[in-house]
Amino acid sequence: MSTLKEYTEQLNGSDQAERTYAAEDIGYLNDPDGVPVLLEALAKETSRAVRDVIFQALIRIDADAAIEGSIRLLGSEDPQIRNQAVDVLRNKGARSIPFLNTAMRDDDKNIRKLVLDILSGNPASGAGEIYAAALSDPDPNVVITAVENLGKIRAEEFRSRIEDLLQPGAHPMLISACLEALVGIGHASSLASIRRLFPEFEKLPDFQFASCLKVIAALGSAREFAEVASQLYVRGPNLRPAILGALMDIHQRCPTLEASEILLSELETLVDSGDPPLCRYQAVRLLGLLSASNDVYAHLVSWLSSTERLVRLAAAEAIRISERPGLEQVLAARVPKETDAEVLEALSC
């Protein structure tokens, strides 16, 4: 059986295939003494294929030296080396946390951000100290990355810290990240923190209002429903689908809320407008949810003959959930005239 010394000689040879096999074999040896050999070879290796095998070997070696060496590689000027070092450390799992904790105190903001990239998608348990430091980091990109990570894993234990970051004058990208994270965490009390920062939606620029809509859709109540509805025609048409989606989501949580006559009128106008089909579909569905009046029902029946298939589909779906007497006959009467398979299914089911 070959020894580490022999593999080292092969790893430093001129033949690429021989270097590849040597790196692989050092990984299978699982000897901590192989780590410095691999790192030294990596520093001068020009073949990407051999580099890949060296990193796989570092993953296989079950030793703290492989973790420490990979953390040093986070400071490399080569992006491939940095990215693969991140991959090694992800594979080391919880064992790397104490070392990452130390790296989080590095003066290099890029290394601190890479530490968070390593933790991305993994539970915050065990990494609490790292995230606590990251949320107070002087570099906004580090803070934003931490917030994004915590939102993805729905880290309830950091909810109040994220809410505290919603302050006047905060970086717009940080505010957006906090809003996204709070949507992921999904705690109703977060809405109060958001409303303290944004008490009047109508004063927000479109990009911030768009971010707020996601939170409102997830957490909003009757108050937010009325405020968002008032923006349907105030904002540009590009925001209408998000506004309508938020209104529908709030209605699901608050099915007894009532819509203003102004909103009902605006929705009816929107259905017959030149807006994109999806937007018109949303308007029909929302009308069906918000009003049981004869006037709205008559509109739904008339929209079964619309030239836009999504409007017909929405009308059929809205009529079916209306629970009105005779709805089956109304829908059945339209079946012989319908050619679209999806609309036919909605008429018939």
N, C-alpha and C positions, 0 to 999 in steps of 0.2 A: 504493500500500500504506500502511495506517495506521501511525502511529508509536506508540512507547510513551507519548509525551505525550498523544496523542489517546485512547488506551485508558485512560489514567489519568483523564482528564476524564470519560469515559463511566462508569468504575468508581465515580466519586464522584457520579454523577447520581442523579436521583430515580426513574428507570424501572428496575424490577427486571430485566426481560428484557435491557435494555441493559447493566446491570451484569454479568449472567450471561455474556453474549457477550464483554464486555470482559475479564473474568477469564480466560475460556477462551483468548482470543486472546493475552493476555500469557503464558500458559503455553506456547503454540505458538511465541512469539517466542524462547523459551529464552534470555533475556537476564538476567544476574545483576542488572542494575539494576531488573528488574521485581519482585524479591523484596521490597524495602522498600515498594514501592507496594502489593503484595498484603497485606503484614502490616498496613500502616496502614489499609487498607480493611477488613480483617478485624476490627480493633479496634472499629469502629463499625457493622459490618454486622449487621442484625437478621434478615435472611432466611436460614433454614437452607439453602435450595437454593443461594443465592449462596455461602454459606460452603463448601458441598461443592465447588463449582467452583473456588473459591480454593485449596482444599487439593489438588485435582487438578492445578492449575497449578503449585503448589509441587513436586509430584512430577515434573512434566515438566521443570522448570528444572534443568538439569544443572550446578549450581554449589554451592560450599561455603556460599554465603550462604543457600541454601534449607535446608540442614542446620542451620546455626547459628540461623536464625530459628525453625525448628521446635523445636529444643531449648529456646529461650526460652519457647515456648508451653507446654511441659510444666508450667510454674508457673502457668498460668492457673487462675482459680477456676471457669471454665466446663468441666464434664466433657466436653461435646461437643468443645470445642477441644482439650482434653488428649488425648482418644481419637483424634482425627483427626491430631494431631501425631505420635502414636505410629505411626499408619498410614503417614504420610509417611516417617518415619525407617526403618521396616521396608522400605519400597520403595527406599530409598537403599542398602541392603545394606552390604557391607563398607566402603564409602567413609565411612560415618557412624561407624565404630568409634573413630577417634581423638577425635572430638568427644564421643561417649558416654563414653569413658574419662575425659575432663575432667568431664563432668556427674556421673560417679559419685563425685566428690569434693565435690559440692554439700552444703551444710549441711541442705538440705531432704530428709528421709527419703522423702517422697513422690516426689520427682524421682528419687532413687536407685532406688526400686522400679519406677518407670516405665521407667527404662533397661533393667531386666531384662525388663519386659514387651515391650519392643521386640525384645530378643534371643530371646524365647521361640520354641522350635521350630527355631532355626537352630543349625548346628554351633558348638561352642565355639572352634574354631580361629580365632585372631585376636582373640578376646574373652577370652583367658585372664587378662589383667591385671584386667579388669572383674570376672570371677567370683572371682578370688583376693581382691579387695577386698570383694566382696559377702559372701563366706563369713566374713569377720571384721568385718562391719558391726555397729555397736552396736544397731541396731534389729532385733529378732527377725523382723519381717515381711519385711525385706529378705533376711535369711539364708534364711528359709523359701522365698521365691520363687526364690532362686538354686538351692537344693537341688532344688526341683521342676523347674526348667528343666533342670538337669544330668541328672536322672533320665530326663526325657522324651527327651533326645538321647543317652542312654547314654554319658555322658562318662567313660570309664574313667580318664582322666588325673586326674580329681578324686575318684576313689573313696576314696583314703586320707584326704583332707580331710573327706569326708562321714562316714566311719567315725569320725574323731576327734571329730565333733560329738555322738556318742552317749555322753553323759556323765551320771552321776547328777545330778539337779536340773535338767537341761535342760527347756525348755518342752515340754509334751506334744505340741503341734502340730509342733514342730521334730523331735521324735523320730519322729513318724508320717511326716513328709516324708522324713526320712533313710531310714527303712525302705522306703518306696515307691521312692525313688531307687535304693537298693541292689538292689531287685528288678529294676528296669529295667536297671541295669548288669549284673547277673547274674554276679558273680564269686564263686566258692565260698568264697574266703578271708574274705568279708564276714561269714560266719556266726559266725566266732570273735569279732569285735567285738560282734556282737549278743548272743552268749551271755555275754560279759563284763558287759554291762549288764543282761541278763535271764537269770541263771543258773537260775532256777526259774520255769517258766511258770505253775505252779499259784498263785503269789503275785500274779500280774498281775491288775489289774482288767480287766473284759471288753473295754473299748475298746482297751487296749494289747495284750491278747492277740489281738484281731481283727487289728490291724496286724501283729503278729508272724506270724500265720498265713500272710500273703501271702509273707513272706520264707521261712518254713519250707517252704511249698509249692514255692518256687522253688529253695531251696538245702539243705533239710534232709536228714538221713541217718537211719540206723536209730535213733540215740539220740533224735532229735526225733520219730520215728514213735511210739516207745513213750510219750514224754511227752505228745504230742498225743492219742494214743489214750486215755490215762488221764483226759482232760478231757471225753470224749464225753458223759457223763451228769453230770459235775460242773457244767458250764456250762449256761446256759439253752438252751432249744430253738432260739432265734434264731441261735445260733452253730453248731449242728450241721451245716448244709450246708457252712460254711467249714471245719470240722474234717474232715468226710468228704472234701471236695475236696482238702485238704492231704494227707491220708493216701493218697489215690489218686495224687496227683502224686509223693509220695516213693516210693511203690511202683514207679512207672514207672522211676525212677532206680535203685532198689534192689530188683529183682524177687525176689531170693532171701531177703529178710527174712521172719521168721516172726511171726505174730500170736499173742498170748496167748489162752488159752481164754476169759479174761474178755471180751476184745474180741469174739471170735467170738460169744459168748453175747449180748453187748449189741447186736451188729448184727442177730442173729436176732430179738431182742425188738423192735428198732426197725422192722424190716420189717413186723411185724404190729401196730404201734402206730397211734395216731391222728395221727402227725406228718404234715407236708405231703408230698404225693406225690413231689416231687423229692428230698426227704431219704430217703424209703424207696427210691427208685430207686438213689440213691448207695449205700445200705447193701447192697442186693442185688449191685450190681456189685463192690463192695469184697469182699464175701464170696466171690464167684466168683474173684477174683484171689488171695485170701489162703489159701484152703483147697481142697484136692482131696479131702477126706475124704468117705466115703460118706454121712455124716450131712448134711453141707452140700449135697452133690449131691441128696440126697433132698428137702431143703428147696427147692432151685431148681426141681426138677420140680413140686413141689406149688404153687409160686408161679406156675406157668404158668396156674393156674386162679384166681388172685386176682381179686377184684372191682375192684382198682385197675389201670388199664391200664399205668401206668408201672412197676408192680411186675412185671406180665407181660412188658413189654418188656425190662426189666433181666434177668429170669430167662432169657428166650430168648437174649439177647446173652451172658450169662454161660455158659450151657450150650454155646453154639456155640464159644466159645473154650476150653472145658475139654478138648477133644480126646479125650473119652471114647468108647470103642467103643459103637456103637449110638445116638449122640446124634441122628443124622438121623431115625431111627425115632421117638425120643421127641418131637422137634419136629414131625414130620409128623403124629403122632397128634393133636396139638392143633389143627392147621390147620382141620379142619371145624367146630370149636367157636368159633373166633375171628372177631370181626366188625370189629376195629379194623385199619385199613389198615397203619399203621406196625408194629404187632405182627405182622401177617401177613407183612410183608416180612422182619422179623427171624427169623420161624419158617422162612421158605422160602429165604432167600438162602444 
